[in-house]
Amino acid sequence: MSFPLLTATAVLPAVGAIATAAVPAKQRTAAKWLALLFSLATLVCAAVVAVRFDPDGDRYQLTESHSWIKDFGVRYELGVDGIGLALLALTALLIPFVILAGWHDADPQETGNTRWRPTQGFFALILLVEAMVIISFEATDVFLFYIFFEAMLIPMYFLIGGFGDRAGPHGEKEAATQRSYAAVKFLLYNLVGGLIMLAAVIGLYVVAGNFSLQEIAQARASGSLDMATSTERWLFLGFFFAFAVKAPLWPLHTWLPNAMGEATTPVAVLITAVVDKVGTFAMLRFCLQLFPEASKWATPVILVLALISIVYGALLAVGQRDIKRLVAYASISHFGFIIMGIFAMTSQGQSGATLYMVNHGISTAALMLVAGFLISRRGSRLIADYGGVQKVAPVLAGTFLIGGLATLSLPGLAPFVSEFLVLVGTFTRYPVIGIIATFGIVLAALYTLVLYQRTMTGPVKPSTEGIADLRVRELAVVVPLIGVLIFLGVYPKPLTELVNPAVKHTMSDVQKKDPKPEVEAAHK
């Protein structure tokens, strides 16, 4: 196929960002519709990529390769496997809903002092983030991936700091300070990780002589590239540290609750459902493929850190008084499950981790967006300010419940399948880790049901009497996401068939096979 389909999928939102930013200042509505149309066009392009992809074909498909910086061996190389395609599709699916949910989030308002919130800039930045995330899922040149892995921090910084939440518990001046703090913390944490990764990228070039993921992996597999054990471990740590910050993994997680708490709800969804997935995806694509021996060497420590993330994040979620920070800590716990599945080094664990990335993105988006609609009505993120919402807004409460049940991985909803596979895949090789991780499920049920009980049930508080139910635009955001959660919960086969061949390749990279069952087969 001569048409550069992968490039088109990434270029469409980038062009949309430029076009949206160029709309005249007074044409705010036109800018919104233009951004939505470009996001839908990107979704269509991603659907074409999915149709053209053959799960049983070559590992990387729809590949593109062009010389970029010839003197340093840098190439513009793109290609998708089943894992990259699943996350590309997730990104393209969620962005239209993010734009719809944030339809009025950047409208000019007077809050104390008159403060201009440029609508065009808000939606242009969202599309720009989408373009950079998509090309990160497609890049098979390490240097190309690094450029966009770091570049996406800039629009995210402005989305957090410049378009922060208006429903915070502080006054306008204090809220602006908190937004700035959250944005700077997000940027510094990720920049430090990126600088360490840059040193590792340079080290990889010194050792391998090029940046091509496929060429380096093939040279490692054939034995033509002999990398010293200590060198491989140091390079692995450089890459993994950056990805662990982005993921985020304990103890590098502390930027996430601040960023999600102070960002608008759609931007909070963009952070945890889209941008953070680049970190866990890169662990599968780069850490395991480029540094297989170092990955196995570091596995025990990483599993312990993932286990701490699961339990620690869930415990902190239980004690939260802020709805958005509760979802943030719940996400830290869920990312612990994803990383545990990746480094369990079993096909069930890695398939479950990939499914978890997709399903967590959809379930968190559904829960967070409904919570955002609730917060926008009351003007408060504090759980204590709500009560009896299901009596005045039953549809809002019902969709909130379904999003919460998906978060706790209720059977019949999409996250259950992925969490089950992660736990099975971990238990077969690391039974103690798998057993302890199940406490995260119990805690998830606790923080989700307590959140629902405190906000939606009981007598109607005076502060919630006037809360309106979901409107048509809000239903258009939430209902499709819930439909996808139910569909993939009942019928996950389309996703499993897409990612399983890619997982087999990854298992081959690290030269691992699934443990044999310890129970003897019954005699005939």
C-alpha positions in Angstrom: 0.0 0.0 0.0 1.7 3.2 -1.2 -0.6 5.7 0.7 1.1 6.6 4.0 -1.9 5.7 6.2 -0.1 5.8 9.5 1.3 9.3 8.7 -2.2 10.4 7.7 -3.6 9.2 11.0 -1.1 11.4 12.9 -1.1 14.4 10.6 -4.9 14.8 10.6 -5.2 15.9 14.2 -2.0 18.1 13.8 -3.6 19.8 10.8 -6.8 20.1 12.8 -4.9 21.8 15.6 -3.5 24.4 13.3 -6.8 25.0 11.6 -8.6 25.3 14.9 -6.1 27.7 16.3 -6.4 29.9 13.2 -10.2 30.4 13.6 -11.0 34.0 14.4 -11.3 34.8 18.1 -15.1 35.5 18.1 -15.9 32.3 16.2 -15.7 30.0 19.2 -18.5 27.7 18.1 -16.9 27.2 14.7 -13.6 26.3 16.4 -15.3 23.6 18.5 -17.1 22.0 15.5 -13.9 22.1 13.5 -11.9 20.4 16.2 -14.7 17.8 16.6 -14.7 17.1 12.8 -11.0 16.6 12.7 -11.1 14.2 15.6 -13.9 12.2 13.9 -11.8 12.2 10.7 -8.9 10.8 12.7 -11.2 8.1 14.1 -12.2 7.1 10.6 -8.6 6.9 9.5 -7.8 4.8 12.5 -10.7 2.5 11.6 -9.2 2.1 8.1 -5.8 1.2 9.7 -7.6 -1.5 11.8 -9.4 -2.9 8.7 -6.1 -3.1 6.7 -4.2 -4.7 9.6 -3.8 -8.5 9.5 -3.3 -9.9 13.1 -1.7 -13.1 11.6 0.6 -11.2 9.2 3.9 -9.6 9.8 4.7 -8.2 13.2 4.8 -4.6 12.0 2.5 -3.6 9.2 1.6 -0.5 7.1 5.3 0.4 7.6 6.8 3.6 6.4 10.6 4.3 6.3 12.3 7.5 5.1 15.7 9.0 5.8 15.5 11.9 8.2 18.9 12.8 9.8 21.2 10.7 7.6 24.5 11.5 9.4 23.2 10.0 12.7 21.2 7.2 11.2 17.8 8.7 12.3 14.9 7.6 10.2 11.2 8.4 10.0 10.1 4.8 10.5 6.5 3.9 11.4 4.7 0.6 11.9 2.0 -0.9 14.0 1.6 -4.3 15.7 -1.5 -5.5 17.4 -0.6 -3.7 20.7 0.2 -0.4 19.1 -3.0 -0.6 17.0 -5.2 -1.3 20.0 -3.9 1.9 21.7 -4.0 4.0 18.6 -7.7 3.0 18.2 -8.3 3.8 21.9 -6.8 7.3 21.4 -8.8 8.0 18.3 -12.0 6.8 20.0 -11.6 8.9 23.1 -10.6 12.3 21.7 -14.1 13.1 20.1 -15.7 12.4 23.5 -13.1 14.5 25.3 -13.8 17.4 22.9 -17.6 17.0 23.4 -17.2 16.8 27.2 -15.1 20.0 27.2 -17.5 21.9 24.9 -17.8 24.8 27.3 -14.7 24.4 29.5 -12.7 27.1 27.7 -15.5 29.7 27.1 -14.7 33.2 28.5 -16.0 33.7 32.0 -15.8 36.3 34.7 -14.5 34.8 38.0 -13.5 37.6 40.2 -11.2 39.3 37.6 -12.2 39.0 33.9 -10.2 36.2 32.6 -10.0 35.2 28.9 -10.0 31.5 28.2 -9.1 31.1 24.5 -11.4 28.4 23.2 -9.4 27.9 20.0 -6.2 27.3 22.0 -7.9 24.7 24.3 -9.2 22.5 21.5 -6.1 23.0 19.3 -3.9 21.7 22.2 -6.1 18.6 22.6 -5.7 17.8 18.9 -2.0 18.4 19.1 -1.6 16.0 22.0 -3.6 13.4 20.0 -1.2 13.7 17.1 1.8 13.3 19.3 0.4 10.3 21.1 -0.6 8.5 17.9 2.8 8.9 16.3 4.3 7.6 19.6 2.3 4.4 19.2 3.5 4.1 15.5 7.2 5.0 15.8 9.7 2.2 15.3 12.7 4.5 15.3 13.8 5.1 18.9 14.9 8.7 18.3 11.6 9.5 16.5 9.7 8.0 19.4 11.7 10.0 21.9 11.0 13.3 20.2 7.3 12.9 20.4 7.4 11.2 23.8 8.9 14.5 25.2 7.1 17.0 22.9 3.7 16.0 24.1 4.6 17.5 27.5 4.4 21.0 26.2 0.8 21.1 25.2 -0.2 19.1 28.3 1.6 21.7 30.4 -0.5 24.5 29.0 -3.7 22.4 29.2 -3.1 21.8 32.9 -1.8 25.2 33.9 -3.7 27.5 31.5 -7.1 25.7 31.4 -7.4 24.4 35.0 -10.4 23.3 36.9 -12.8 26.0 38.0 -14.5 23.8 40.6 -11.6 23.6 43.0 -12.1 24.2 46.8 -10.0 27.4 46.6 -10.6 30.9 45.6 -9.7 32.1 42.1 -6.2 33.3 43.1 -5.4 30.2 45.1 -6.8 28.0 42.3 -4.5 29.7 39.8 -1.5 28.9 42.1 -2.5 25.3 42.5 -2.9 24.9 38.7 0.6 26.4 38.1 2.0 24.1 40.8 0.4 21.0 39.3 1.5 21.9 35.7 5.1 22.6 36.8 5.3 19.4 38.8 3.9 17.4 35.8 6.5 19.0 33.5 9.5 18.6 35.9 8.9 15.0 36.7 8.5 14.0 33.1 11.4 16.2 31.9 13.7 14.5 34.4 12.6 11.1 33.2 13.0 12.2 29.6 16.5 13.6 30.2 17.6 10.3 31.7 16.1 8.5 28.7 17.9 10.8 26.3 21.2 9.7 27.9 20.1 6.0 27.4 19.1 6.7 23.8 22.5 8.2 23.0 24.1 5.2 24.7 22.0 2.8 22.6 23.2 4.6 19.5 26.9 4.3 20.6 26.4 0.6 21.1 24.2 -0.3 18.1 25.1 2.3 15.6 21.5 3.2 14.7 18.1 3.9 16.2 16.0 1.4 14.3 14.0 -0.7 16.7 13.6 -3.6 14.3 17.2 -3.6 13.2 18.5 -3.5 16.7 16.1 -6.2 17.9 17.1 -8.5 15.0 20.8 -8.0 15.6 20.2 -8.9 19.3 18.3 -12.0 18.4 20.9 -13.1 15.8 23.8 -12.5 18.1 25.5 -10.0 15.7 25.1 -7.3 18.3 26.9 -8.3 21.5 25.9 -5.9 24.3 27.7 -6.2 27.6 25.5 -7.2 30.6 26.2 -4.0 32.6 25.7 -1.8 29.5 22.3 -3.4 28.8 21.2 -3.0 32.4 22.1 0.7 32.5 20.4 1.4 29.2 17.3 -0.5 30.4 17.1 1.5 33.6 17.4 4.8 31.6 14.4 3.8 29.4 12.4 2.2 32.2 12.7 5.2 34.5 11.2 7.6 31.9 8.4 5.2 31.2 7.7 4.6 34.9 7.3 8.3 35.5 4.9 8.6 32.6 2.9 5.4 33.6 3.1 6.4 36.6 4.6 3.8 38.9 5.2 4.2 42.7 7.2 6.1 43.9 7.3 8.3 40.8 3.5 8.8 40.8 3.1 11.9 42.9 2.6 14.3 40.0 -0.6 12.5 38.8 -3.1 13.4 41.6 -2.1 17.1 41.4 -2.4 17.2 37.6 -5.7 15.4 37.5 -7.1 17.3 40.4 -6.3 20.7 39.0 -7.0 20.0 35.3 -10.4 20.3 33.7 -12.2 16.9 33.6 -11.6 16.3 29.9 -7.9 17.1 30.3 -7.8 14.8 33.3 -9.2 12.0 31.1 -6.6 12.9 28.4 -3.9 12.5 31.0 -4.8 9.1 32.5 -6.7 7.5 29.7 -4.4 8.5 26.8 -1.1 10.1 27.6 -0.1 7.8 30.5 -0.6 4.8 28.3 2.4 5.8 26.3 4.6 4.8 29.3 3.2 1.3 29.7 3.1 0.7 25.9 6.8 1.7 25.7 7.7 -0.8 28.4 6.3 -3.6 26.1 7.7 -2.2 22.8 11.1 -0.9 23.8 12.2 -2.3 27.2 11.4 -5.9 26.5 12.4 -5.9 22.8 15.6 -4.0 23.1 16.8 -5.2 26.5 15.4 -8.7 27.1 18.0 -9.9 29.5 17.9 -6.7 31.6 14.1 -6.9 31.6 14.3 -10.3 33.2 17.0 -9.2 35.6 14.9 -6.3 36.8 11.6 -8.2 37.0 11.5 -9.0 40.7 12.0 -5.4 41.8 9.5 -4.1 39.2 6.9 -6.6 40.3 7.3 -5.4 43.9 7.0 -1.8 42.9 3.9 -2.6 40.9 2.4 -4.5 43.8 3.0 -1.4 46.1 1.3 0.8 43.4 -1.7 -1.5 43.5 -2.2 -1.5 47.2 -0.9 2.0 48.0 -3.0 3.6 45.3 -6.1 1.8 46.4 -5.6 2.6 50.0 -5.2 6.3 49.3 -8.2 6.3 47.1 -10.3 4.9 50.0 -9.4 8.0 52.1 -9.9 10.7 49.5 -12.4 13.5 50.0 -11.9 14.9 46.5 -13.7 13.0 43.7 -11.1 13.7 41.0 -8.1 12.8 43.3 -9.9 9.6 44.2 -10.0 8.6 40.5 -6.3 9.6 40.2 -5.2 7.3 43.0 -7.5 4.5 41.6 -5.6 4.9 38.3 -2.3 4.6 40.1 -3.6 1.2 41.4 -4.7 0.2 38.0 -1.4 1.1 36.3 0.2 -1.2 38.9 -1.9 -4.1 37.5 -0.8 -3.2 34.0 2.9 -3.1 34.8 2.6 -6.3 36.9 1.0 -8.1 33.9 3.8 -6.9 31.5 6.6 -8.1 33.8 4.9 -11.3 34.8 6.5 -12.6 31.5 3.5 -14.8 30.6 1.3 -14.6 27.6 -1.8 -14.2 29.8 -0.2 -11.4 31.8 0.9 -9.4 28.8 -2.4 -9.9 26.9 -4.2 -8.9 30.0 -2.0 -5.8 30.5 -2.6 -4.7 26.9 -6.4 -5.2 27.3 -6.2 -3.4 30.6 -4.6 -0.4 28.9 -7.6 -0.2 26.5 -10.3 -1.1 29.1 -8.9 1.2 31.8 -8.9 4.1 29.3 -12.6 3.6 28.4 -13.8 2.9 32.0 -11.9 5.8 33.5 -13.1 8.1 30.8 -16.7 7.0 31.5 -16.4 7.5 35.2 -14.4 10.7 35.1 -16.6 12.4 32.5 -19.8 11.6 34.4 -18.1 12.9 37.6 -17.1 16.0 35.7 -20.7 16.6 34.6 -21.7 16.3 38.3 -19.0 18.6 39.5 -19.9 21.3 36.9 -23.4 21.4 38.2 -22.5 21.8 41.9 -19.2 23.6 41.5 -17.4 21.4 44.0 -15.1 18.4 43.8 -15.7 17.5 47.5 -17.6 14.2 48.1 -19.1 15.7 51.3 -21.0 18.3 49.2 -23.2 15.7 47.5 -25.9 13.3 48.6 -29.1 11.8 47.3 -28.2 12.7 43.6 -29.9 9.6 42.3 -33.3 11.0 43.4 -32.9 14.3 41.5 -30.7 13.0 38.5 -31.3 9.3 38.1 -29.7 9.0 34.7 -26.6 10.7 35.9 -26.4 8.5 39.0 -27.0 5.3 36.9 -24.2 6.1 34.4 -22.0 7.0 37.3 -22.7 3.6 38.9 -21.9 1.7 35.7 -18.6 3.6 35.3 -17.8 2.8 38.9 -18.6 -0.8 38.5 -16.3 -1.0 35.5 -13.6 0.6 37.6 -13.9 -2.2 40.2 -13.8 -4.8 37.3 -17.3 -6.2 37.7 -17.8 -9.4 35.6 -19.7 -8.5 32.4 -17.8 -5.2 32.0 -14.6 -4.9 30.0 -12.0 -4.4 32.7 -12.9 -7.7 34.4 -11.4 -9.7 31.5 -8.1 -7.8 31.5 -7.8 -7.9 35.3 -8.5 -11.6 35.4 -5.9 -12.4 32.7 -3.3 -10.2 34.6 -3.9 -12.0 37.9 -3.9 -15.5 36.2 -0.7 -14.7 34.3 1.0 -13.4 37.4 -0.1 -16.2 39.6 1.2 -19.0 37.3 4.8 -17.6 37.7 4.7 -15.5 40.9 1.9 -16.9 43.1 2.7 -14.8 46.2 2.6 -11.5 44.1 -0.6 -12.6 42.5 -2.3 -13.4 45.8 -1.4 -10.1 47.4 -2.5 -8.2 44.3 -6.0 -9.5 44.7 -6.4 -7.2 47.7 -6.4 -4.4 45.2 -9.7 -5.7 43.9 -11.2 -5.7 47.4 -10.1 -2.1 48.0 -11.4 -1.1 44.5 -14.8 -2.3 45.5 -14.6 -0.4 48.8 -13.6 3.0 47.4 -16.0 2.8 44.4 -19.1 1.7 46.4 -18.3 4.2 49.2 -18.0 7.0 46.7 -21.4 6.1 45.1 -23.0 5.7 48.5 -21.8 9.1 49.8 -22.7 11.0 46.6 -25.7 9.3 45.1 -27.7 7.7 47.9 -29.4 8.9 51.1 -31.4 12.0 51.6 -31.2 14.9 49.1 -28.9 17.6 50.5 -30.0 21.2 50.0 -26.9 21.8 47.9 -27.9 19.0 45.4 -31.6 19.7 45.1 -31.2 21.7 41.9 -28.9 19.3 40.1 -30.2 18.6 36.6 -30.0 15.3 34.9 -27.7 14.6 31.9 -28.4 16.6 28.8 -28.3 15.4 25.2 -24.7 16.3 24.6 -23.6 14.7 27.8 -25.5 11.5 27.0 -23.8 11.5 23.6 -20.5 11.4 25.5 -21.4 8.8 28.1 -23.7 6.3 26.4 -21.3 5.1 23.7 -18.5 4.6 26.2 -20.8 2.5 28.4 -21.8 0.5 25.3 -18.2 -0.3 24.5 -17.6 -1.4 28.1 -20.5 -3.8 28.0 -19.6 -5.1 24.5 -16.0 -5.8 25.3 -17.0 -7.2 28.7 -19.3 -9.8 27.0 -17.3 -10.3 23.8 -13.6 -9.4 24.2 -12.6 -11.6 21.2 -11.9 -8.8 18.7 -9.3 -7.3 21.1 -7.7 -10.6 22.1 -7.3 -11.7 18.5 -5.7 -8.4 17.8 -3.1 -8.4 20.6 -2.3 -12.1 21.1 0.0 -12.5 18.1 1.9 -9.3 19.1 2.2 -10.7 22.7 3.7 -14.0 21.3 6.4 -11.9 19.5 7.2 -10.1 22.8 7.4 -13.4 24.7 9.8 -14.6 22.0 11.9 -11.4 22.4 12.5 -12.2 26.1 12.8 -16.0 25.4 10.1 -16.8 27.9 7.5 -19.6 27.7 4.4 -19.9 29.8 4.8 -22.2 32.9 3.4 -25.7 32.5 0.4 -26.5 34.7 1.5 -28.3 37.9 -1.7 -30.4 38.0 -1.2 -33.7 36.3 -3.5 -34.6 33.4 -6.2 -37.1 34.4 -5.7 -40.6 33.1 -8.1 -41.7 30.4 
